[in-house]
């Protein structure tokens, strides 16, 4: 069951867009986003900085809405540096991600990026060279990849390929295993030994992001491990008033869309972990914007194939790649469309349907065997939780279909 109930303001706009023949379209509910971001900021302790991870959704209207509540923005490329600095000028930026080029570092220094996340000894040297050329000092956090800490009762596990998660584990593994992200403790020590040779970089503390799709308790346990390690490391290397970026990875449950991350419990846990003289920072992305986005399209056809019912919609995973990338069914609602003619239209339901797009690949699946009360060609299909890692990670040019429209809801939610 992947049903979701769009709010009235989203339904109303979707029906208007259908009447104007401007589908598929993304609807971003900026009023709901504004309220959600305010609630996140209120749940976190004042001493914990809230920085939005731009890679989740770089839409300018979304960035401007979040600028009212976020303490800063985390960017992961030179393009994101330029884009975000233009959309929300004068807001603090942190530049993370592996494989930064010298040109990107130089541009980030010109944009006055506040913090750089250093992923390797070579990355440290490149940042030092760029800062020297710019005649400045770059403030940096070193990214650490702490080894995984399995539960005491867990059976020995075989290593999984980099970036994959074991069954029942996090949605996406970024560390704790062999990984291109960050430095193992031994490499971190080797990196620290080179600090006297990189005087244009000022180390402020450590950064870690081990996995995505975690609940509050799991994230707090991961944060406690980083802080235990990081406090000792910073004391050993004379890092005064250290900063710790605890990463993001807050879970979004696409199978149970009404279930949200426990921001209040997470905030209380961070308050218990915090110490005077330290700066803690979190960098959520998906859990901030996923709920504000809706992908609205039209059922083009309904048909049976070898015992299974398929609903083919306009658009597809070249607009909304999230379900294909994560291997889940995207939650959706069917909104019956007004009929303007008497021509017969194929229909199905009640029962399970598989929703696919217009692409010539069997992987163009948005939802699989999802129950619907009924659906007919011409009906609106409204996908929820489409505000993060959706349009911005999709393969837009495949088959050269036109892009979706973008519409925004502002003002007070009703």
C-alpha positions as CSV (number, residue, x, y, z in Angstrom):
1,X,0.0,0.0,0.0
2,X,1.6,3.2,-1.2
3,X,-1.3,5.6,-0.9
4,X,-1.0,9.2,0.1
5,X,-3.6,12.0,0.5
6,X,-2.6,15.3,-1.1
7,X,-3.8,18.4,0.8
8,X,-6.6,20.3,-0.7
9,X,-4.3,23.1,-2.0
10,X,-2.3,20.6,-4.0
11,X,-5.4,18.9,-5.4
12,X,-6.9,22.2,-6.5
13,X,-3.7,23.3,-8.3
14,X,-3.3,19.8,-9.9
15,X,-6.8,20.0,-11.3
16,X,-6.2,23.5,-12.6
17,X,-3.0,22.4,-14.3
18,X,-4.8,19.5,-15.9
19,X,-7.3,21.9,-17.3
20,X,-4.5,23.9,-18.8
21,X,-2.9,20.8,-20.3
22,X,0.4,21.6,-18.5
23,X,1.2,18.2,-17.2
24,X,3.4,16.5,-16.0
25,X,4.3,19.1,-13.5
26,X,6.0,19.4,-10.1
27,X,4.2,21.3,-7.4
28,X,6.3,22.6,-4.6
29,X,4.3,23.5,-1.5
30,X,6.5,26.3,-0.1
31,X,4.0,27.1,2.6
32,X,4.3,23.5,4.0
33,X,8.1,23.6,3.6
34,X,8.3,26.9,5.5
35,X,6.3,25.4,8.4
36,X,8.3,22.1,8.3
37,X,11.7,23.9,8.4
38,X,10.5,26.1,11.2
39,X,9.5,23.0,13.2
40,X,12.9,21.4,12.5
41,X,14.7,24.6,13.7
42,X,12.5,24.7,16.8
43,X,13.2,21.0,17.7
44,X,17.0,21.4,17.5
45,X,18.9,23.0,20.4
46,X,19.9,26.6,19.7
47,X,23.6,25.6,19.9
48,X,23.1,23.0,17.1
49,X,23.4,24.5,13.6
50,X,21.0,23.4,10.9
51,X,22.5,23.4,7.4
52,X,20.4,22.2,4.4
53,X,22.1,19.8,2.0
54,X,21.5,21.5,-1.4
55,X,22.0,18.2,-3.3
56,X,18.6,17.1,-2.1
57,X,16.9,19.8,-4.1
58,X,18.5,23.0,-5.4
59,X,15.4,24.7,-6.6
60,X,15.9,28.5,-6.0
61,X,12.4,29.0,-4.4
62,X,13.1,26.1,-2.0
63,X,16.5,27.6,-1.1
64,X,15.0,31.0,-0.4
65,X,12.3,29.5,1.7
66,X,14.8,27.5,3.8
67,X,17.0,30.6,4.2
68,X,14.5,31.9,6.7
69,X,15.3,29.0,9.1
70,X,18.6,27.3,8.1
71,X,21.9,28.4,9.6
72,X,23.6,27.7,6.3
73,X,23.8,25.4,3.3
74,X,26.0,22.4,2.4
75,X,27.1,22.3,-1.2
76,X,28.9,19.5,-3.0
77,X,30.3,21.0,-6.3
78,X,31.5,24.2,-7.8
79,X,28.2,24.4,-9.6
80,X,26.3,24.2,-6.4
81,X,28.5,26.8,-4.8
82,X,27.7,29.3,-7.6
83,X,24.0,28.4,-7.7
84,X,23.5,28.6,-4.0
85,X,25.5,31.8,-3.5
86,X,23.4,33.4,-6.2
87,X,20.0,32.1,-4.8
88,X,20.7,33.0,-1.1
89,X,23.5,35.5,-1.1
90,X,25.6,36.1,2.1
91,X,24.4,32.8,3.7
92,X,27.2,30.6,5.1
93,X,28.2,27.7,2.8
94,X,30.0,24.4,3.6
95,X,31.7,22.7,0.6
96,X,31.8,18.9,0.9
97,X,32.2,15.9,-1.4
98,X,35.1,14.0,-2.8
99,X,37.1,14.9,-5.8
100,X,37.1,18.7,-5.6
101,X,39.2,20.3,-8.4
102,X,41.6,23.2,-8.0
103,X,39.2,25.3,-10.1
104,X,36.3,24.5,-7.8
105,X,38.3,25.3,-4.7
106,X,39.4,28.6,-6.1
107,X,35.8,29.5,-7.0
108,X,34.6,28.5,-3.6
109,X,37.2,30.7,-1.9
110,X,36.2,33.6,-4.1
111,X,32.6,33.0,-3.0
112,X,33.8,33.1,0.7
113,X,32.7,29.5,1.5
114,X,32.8,29.3,5.3
115,X,33.9,25.7,5.7
116,X,35.6,23.1,3.5
117,X,35.2,19.3,4.2
118,X,38.5,17.7,3.4
119,X,38.3,14.1,2.3
120,X,41.9,13.0,1.9
121,X,45.5,14.2,2.4
122,X,45.7,15.1,-1.3
123,X,42.5,17.2,-0.9
124,X,44.1,19.0,2.0
125,X,47.1,19.9,-0.2
126,X,44.9,21.1,-3.0
127,X,42.9,23.3,-0.6
128,X,46.1,24.7,0.9
129,X,47.5,25.6,-2.6
130,X,44.2,27.3,-3.6
131,X,44.1,29.3,-0.3
132,X,47.7,30.4,-0.7
133,X,47.0,31.5,-4.3
134,X,44.0,33.5,-3.0
135,X,46.0,35.0,-0.2
136,X,43.7,33.7,2.5
137,X,43.2,30.9,5.1
138,X,40.6,28.2,4.5
139,X,38.7,26.8,7.5
140,X,38.2,23.1,7.2
141,X,36.7,20.0,8.8
142,X,38.4,16.7,8.1
143,X,36.0,14.0,7.1
144,X,36.5,10.7,9.0
145,X,35.2,7.3,8.0
146,X,34.9,5.4,11.3
147,X,34.7,1.6,11.1
148,X,31.3,0.1,11.5
149,X,30.3,-1.0,14.9
150,X,28.0,-4.0,14.6
151,X,25.6,-4.9,17.5
152,X,27.0,-7.2,20.1
153,X,24.5,-9.9,19.1
154,X,25.1,-9.6,15.4
155,X,26.4,-12.6,13.5
156,X,29.6,-12.1,11.4
157,X,28.7,-10.5,8.1
158,X,30.4,-10.6,4.7
159,X,31.5,-7.2,3.3
160,X,29.0,-5.6,1.0
161,X,30.0,-3.6,-2.1
162,X,30.8,0.0,-1.4
163,X,27.6,2.1,-1.2
164,X,25.2,-0.8,-0.7
165,X,23.3,-1.6,2.5
166,X,22.6,-4.9,4.1
167,X,19.0,-6.1,4.2
168,X,17.1,-4.3,6.9
169,X,19.9,-1.7,7.2
170,X,20.2,1.9,6.2
171,X,18.9,3.0,2.8
172,X,22.4,4.1,1.6
173,X,25.8,3.4,3.2
174,X,28.3,6.2,3.0
175,X,30.9,5.1,5.5
176,X,31.8,2.4,8.0
177,X,32.9,0.2,5.1
178,X,35.4,0.6,2.3
179,X,34.4,3.9,0.8
180,X,35.6,6.8,-1.4
181,X,34.2,9.1,1.3
182,X,36.4,10.4,4.1
183,X,39.4,9.0,5.8
184,X,39.9,5.9,7.9
185,X,41.4,6.8,11.3
186,X,44.9,5.7,10.2
187,X,44.7,7.9,7.1
188,X,43.3,10.7,9.2
189,X,46.4,10.5,11.4
190,X,48.6,10.6,8.3
191,X,46.7,13.7,7.1
192,X,47.2,15.4,10.5
193,X,51.0,14.9,10.2
194,X,50.9,17.0,7.0
195,X,49.2,20.0,8.7
196,X,52.4,21.9,9.4
197,X,53.1,21.8,5.7
198,X,49.6,23.2,4.8
199,X,49.5,26.5,6.8
200,X,46.8,28.1,4.6
201,X,44.3,25.5,6.0
202,X,42.9,25.9,9.5
203,X,41.4,22.7,10.9
204,X,38.3,23.4,12.9
205,X,37.2,19.9,13.7
206,X,35.7,16.7,12.0
207,X,32.9,15.7,9.8
208,X,31.3,12.3,9.3
209,X,28.3,11.0,7.4
210,X,28.0,7.2,7.6
211,X,24.6,6.4,6.2
212,X,21.3,7.7,5.0
213,X,17.8,6.5,6.0
214,X,18.4,6.2,9.7
215,X,16.0,6.9,12.6
216,X,16.7,9.3,15.4
217,X,18.1,6.7,17.8
218,X,20.5,5.3,15.2
219,X,21.7,8.8,14.2
220,X,22.3,9.7,17.9
221,X,24.3,6.6,18.4
222,X,26.4,7.4,15.4
223,X,26.8,11.0,16.6
224,X,27.9,9.8,20.0
225,X,30.6,7.6,18.4
226,X,31.9,10.5,16.3
227,X,32.0,12.8,19.3
228,X,33.8,10.3,21.5
229,X,36.4,9.8,18.7
230,X,36.5,13.5,17.7
231,X,36.9,15.0,21.1
232,X,39.9,12.8,21.8
233,X,41.3,13.5,18.3
234,X,40.9,17.3,18.6
235,X,42.4,17.4,22.0
236,X,45.4,15.4,20.8
237,X,45.9,17.7,17.8
238,X,45.3,21.0,19.7
239,X,42.0,21.9,17.9
240,X,40.5,24.5,20.2
241,X,36.7,24.9,20.5
242,X,36.1,22.1,18.0
243,X,33.3,21.8,15.5
244,X,31.6,18.6,14.6
245,X,29.5,18.1,11.5
246,X,27.3,15.1,12.3
247,X,26.0,14.8,8.7
248,X,22.4,14.1,7.6
249,X,20.7,10.8,6.7
250,X,17.4,11.3,8.5
251,X,15.0,8.6,7.3
252,X,12.0,9.3,5.0
253,X,9.7,6.3,4.9
254,X,8.2,6.0,1.3
255,X,6.2,3.0,2.3
256,X,4.6,4.8,5.2
257,X,4.4,8.4,4.0
258,X,2.6,9.7,7.1
259,X,5.5,8.6,9.3
260,X,8.1,11.4,9.8
261,X,11.5,11.6,11.4
262,X,11.5,12.2,15.2
263,X,13.0,15.7,15.1
264,X,11.9,16.4,18.7
265,X,13.6,13.3,20.1
266,X,16.6,13.9,18.0
267,X,16.9,17.4,19.2
268,X,16.7,16.3,22.8
269,X,19.4,13.7,22.2
270,X,21.7,16.2,20.6
271,X,21.2,18.6,23.6
272,X,22.4,15.7,25.9
273,X,25.4,15.1,23.7
274,X,26.5,18.8,23.4
275,X,29.2,20.4,25.5
276,X,30.1,24.0,26.1
277,X,32.8,25.3,23.8
278,X,31.8,23.0,20.9
279,X,29.8,23.6,17.8
280,X,27.6,20.8,16.5
281,X,26.2,21.0,13.0
282,X,23.7,18.7,11.1
283,X,23.2,18.6,7.4
284,X,19.8,17.1,6.5
285,X,18.5,17.2,2.9
286,X,15.8,14.6,2.0
287,X,14.0,14.8,5.3
288,X,13.7,18.6,4.9
289,X,12.2,18.9,1.4
290,X,10.8,15.5,0.4
291,X,7.4,16.2,1.9
292,X,6.9,19.5,0.1
293,X,7.1,18.1,-3.5
294,X,4.4,16.5,-5.6
295,X,4.8,15.1,-9.1
296,X,1.5,15.4,-11.0
297,X,0.8,13.5,-14.2
298,X,-1.9,11.9,-16.3
299,X,-2.9,8.2,-16.8
300,X,-2.5,7.7,-20.6
301,X,-3.5,4.0,-20.7
302,X,-4.6,1.2,-18.5
303,X,-4.1,-2.4,-19.7
304,X,-3.6,-6.0,-18.5
305,X,-0.5,-8.1,-19.3
306,X,-0.2,-11.7,-18.2
307,X,-2.3,-11.2,-15.1
308,X,-1.0,-7.8,-14.1
309,X,-2.6,-4.4,-14.5
310,X,-0.4,-1.5,-15.8
311,X,-1.2,2.2,-15.7
312,X,1.0,4.1,-18.2
313,X,1.4,7.7,-17.3
314,X,2.8,10.8,-19.1
315,X,6.4,11.4,-18.0
316,X,8.2,8.7,-15.9
317,X,11.5,8.1,-14.1
318,X,13.2,10.6,-16.4
319,X,11.3,13.2,-14.4
320,X,11.0,11.3,-11.0
321,X,14.0,8.9,-10.7
322,X,13.6,8.4,-6.9
323,X,11.7,5.0,-7.0
324,X,14.0,3.5,-9.6
325,X,17.1,4.7,-7.7
326,X,15.9,3.4,-4.4
327,X,13.9,0.4,-5.5
328,X,10.7,1.4,-3.9
329,X,7.1,2.3,-4.9
330,X,6.5,6.0,-4.9
331,X,3.3,6.8,-2.9
332,X,0.6,8.3,-5.0
333,X,-3.1,9.2,-5.2
334,X,-5.6,8.9,-8.1
335,X,-7.7,12.0,-8.7
336,X,-10.6,11.2,-11.0
337,X,-10.6,13.6,-14.0
338,X,-13.7,15.3,-15.3
339,X,-14.8,13.6,-18.6
340,X,-15.4,15.9,-21.5
341,X,-16.4,13.2,-24.1
342,X,-18.2,9.9,-24.2
343,X,-15.4,7.9,-25.8
344,X,-14.7,4.7,-23.8
345,X,-11.6,4.9,-21.6
346,X,-9.7,1.8,-20.3
347,X,-10.1,1.4,-16.5
348,X,-9.2,-0.9,-13.7
349,X,-9.7,-1.4,-10.0
350,X,-10.3,-1.8,-7.2
351,X,-7.1,-3.7,-7.0
352,X,-3.3,-3.6,-7.4
353,X,-1.7,-1.7,-10.4
354,X,1.8,-1.1,-11.5
355,X,2.4,2.5,-12.6
356,X,5.0,3.0,-15.4
357,X,6.1,5.9,-17.6
358,X,6.7,6.5,-21.3
359,X,10.3,5.3,-21.5
360,X,11.4,2.3,-23.6
361,X,12.8,0.4,-20.6
362,X,11.3,-2.0,-18.1
363,X,12.9,0.0,-15.3
364,X,10.6,2.9,-15.9
365,X,8.5,1.9,-12.9
366,X,7.1,4.5,-10.5
367,X,5.0,2.2,-8.3
368,X,4.7,-1.6,-8.3
369,X,1.5,-3.5,-7.5
370,X,0.0,-0.7,-5.5
371,X,-3.7,-0.9,-4.5
372,X,-6.0,1.7,-6.0
373,X,-9.8,2.1,-5.5
374,X,-10.1,2.6,-9.3
375,X,-8.2,4.3,-12.1
376,X,-9.2,5.3,-15.6
377,X,-7.2,6.7,-18.5
378,X,-7.3,10.5,-18.2
379,X,-7.3,10.5,-14.4
380,X,-4.6,12.5,-12.5
381,X,-1.9,10.5,-10.7
382,X,-0.3,12.6,-8.0
383,X,3.0,11.3,-6.5
384,X,4.0,12.5,-3.0
385,X,7.4,12.7,-1.3
386,X,8.7,14.1,-4.5
387,X,10.6,17.1,-3.1
388,X,14.1,15.5,-2.8
389,X,16.4,13.6,-5.1
390,X,13.6,13.5,-7.7
391,X,13.8,15.9,-10.7
392,X,17.4,16.9,-9.9
393,X,18.8,13.4,-10.2
394,X,16.7,12.2,-13.1
395,X,18.1,11.3,-16.6
396,X,16.3,14.2,-18.3
397,X,17.4,13.7,-21.9
398,X,16.6,10.0,-22.4
399,X,14.1,9.8,-25.3
400,X,14.0,13.6,-25.4
401,X,10.6,14.0,-23.8
402,X,9.8,17.6,-22.7
403,X,10.5,18.6,-19.1
404,X,7.8,19.0,-16.5
405,X,6.3,22.3,-15.5
406,X,7.1,23.8,-12.1
407,X,4.5,25.5,-9.9
408,X,4.6,26.8,-6.4
409,X,2.2,27.2,-3.5
410,X,2.9,30.0,-1.2
411,X,1.1,31.5,1.8
412,X,-0.4,29.8,4.9
413,X,-1.2,26.1,4.5
414,X,-4.9,25.2,4.9
